[in-house]
Each structure stands twice: as C-alpha cells, then as structure tokens.
Amino acid sequence: MILLRRDNVTYARREEIFSKDIITIDELAELLDTNYQEAARAMRNIKRRFDRYPHLGKLHVEDYKAYFDIKDDNPRYYQTKENGGFLNV
C-alpha cells in the first residue's frame, strides 16, 4: 500500500511538478517522500491501473491524480484563500 506522505515537499515544488504533464520517478519519490526504488514500484502500480503515457519511468499527472483520487477543486491539495494556505495531508 502506498502512503501519501508529503512532509518535505513545499507547496511551490508540488506546484512546479503538477504544472507539467509528466512526472518522473525522481519527482514521484519527492511527492511520496520515499526512495527511488519505492517510487519506481509505486509508478508501476499506478501504471497498472492508469497509463495515459506508456513510456518507462514517466507518469502522466492525471494518472497520479486518478490513482490517489485527487480532484482539482479539492482545497486539501491546493492552496486557496478558504483554507489559509496549503494543508499537509
């Protein structure tokens, strides 16, 4: 099971990663706060269910969001005026 641990990734860095269409294994490791091997395993698990970008070592951002059921309008994951800034999950 993959845990969503976002303790060490700043909002700015997360925004930078999600502003692109593709996530690399290194970026996934940052998002999950884990090492390269665990991130690669997580990427394989995500790609088993969602695979919009069928290239090794790269994952489409929408596949990541779909796997973790992240909605673009969910203030838990994005900085808004209503929540007073980004909240760690």
Buried (B, 14 or more C-beta within 10 A) or exposed (E): EBEEEBEEBEBEEBEEBBEEEBBBBEBBBBBBBBEEEBBBBBBEEBBEEBEEBEEEEBBBBBBBBBBBEBEEEEBEBBBBEEEEEBBEE
